[in-house]
Amino acid sequence: RQVLVINLDMIGSLSDDGLLEIAGVDAVRGLGKLVSPAVAAAGIAIAPELSYEQERADWAEFVRRGVPSLLFFTGLHDRYS
């Protein structure tokens, strides 16, 4: 049984604004409390909203099936196709 999906999509190629997009922290109670301190300690700024439609994401099928899923995404850029 799958209990959590962690998707690191395009990590390492921050978009021009330098913001990290995180989706799914509200999927499981307490998940945000685990993620937020780690991101803050790394000095990474979080984007206020996602730059794409979540329904098209790699992990969307897991979400549809009720599996808690976290997505870390560094934004759309020229290398993203």
C-alpha positions as CSV (number, residue, x, y, z in Angstrom):
1,R,0.0,0.0,0.0
2,Q,1.3,3.4,-1.0
3,V,1.2,5.8,2.0
4,L,2.9,8.9,0.6
5,V,4.3,10.1,-2.7
6,I,7.1,12.7,-2.7
7,N,7.7,14.1,-6.2
8,L,10.8,16.2,-6.8
9,D,10.1,17.7,-10.2
10,M,12.9,19.7,-11.9
11,I,14.6,20.4,-8.6
12,G,17.8,22.2,-9.1
13,S,16.7,24.6,-11.8
14,L,14.9,27.3,-9.9
15,S,12.9,29.7,-12.2
16,D,14.0,33.3,-12.5
17,D,12.0,34.3,-9.4
18,G,13.9,31.8,-7.3
19,L,10.8,30.4,-5.6
20,L,10.1,26.8,-4.8
21,E,6.6,25.6,-5.4
22,I,5.2,23.0,-2.9
23,A,1.9,21.3,-3.3
24,G,0.2,18.8,-1.1
25,V,1.3,20.0,2.4
26,D,-2.4,20.2,3.4
27,A,-3.0,16.6,2.3
28,V,-2.2,15.1,5.7
29,R,-2.6,16.7,9.0
30,G,0.8,17.7,10.3
31,L,2.6,17.4,7.0
32,G,3.1,21.1,6.6
33,K,4.7,21.2,10.1
34,L,7.3,18.7,8.9
35,V,8.0,20.5,5.6
36,S,8.0,24.2,6.6
37,P,11.0,24.1,9.1
38,A,13.2,22.1,6.6
39,V,12.5,24.6,3.8
40,A,13.0,27.6,6.1
41,A,16.3,26.2,7.4
42,A,17.5,25.8,3.8
43,G,16.7,29.5,3.2
44,I,14.3,28.7,0.3
45,A,11.4,31.0,-0.5
46,I,8.1,29.4,-1.2
47,A,5.9,30.5,-4.1
48,P,2.4,31.7,-3.0
49,E,0.7,29.6,-5.7
50,L,1.5,26.9,-8.3
51,S,2.4,27.8,-11.9
52,Y,0.7,24.8,-13.5
53,E,-2.5,22.8,-13.3
54,Q,-2.2,20.1,-10.6
55,E,-4.5,17.8,-12.5
56,R,-1.7,17.4,-15.1
57,A,1.1,16.7,-12.6
58,D,2.9,13.4,-12.6
59,W,1.5,12.5,-9.2
60,A,-2.2,13.5,-10.0
61,E,-3.3,9.8,-10.2
62,F,-2.1,9.2,-6.7
63,V,-4.0,12.2,-5.5
64,R,-7.2,11.0,-7.3
65,R,-6.8,7.7,-5.5
66,G,-6.5,9.3,-2.1
67,V,-2.7,8.9,-1.6
68,P,-1.2,11.9,0.2
69,S,1.3,13.5,-2.2
70,L,3.9,16.2,-1.9
71,L,5.3,17.9,-5.0
72,F,8.4,20.1,-4.9
73,F,8.7,22.0,-8.2
74,T,11.2,24.7,-9.2
75,G,9.0,26.3,-11.8
76,L,8.6,26.4,-15.5
77,H,11.5,27.4,-17.7
78,D,12.9,26.9,-21.2
79,R,14.2,23.3,-20.5
80,Y,10.7,22.2,-19.4
81,S,8.8,20.7,-22.2
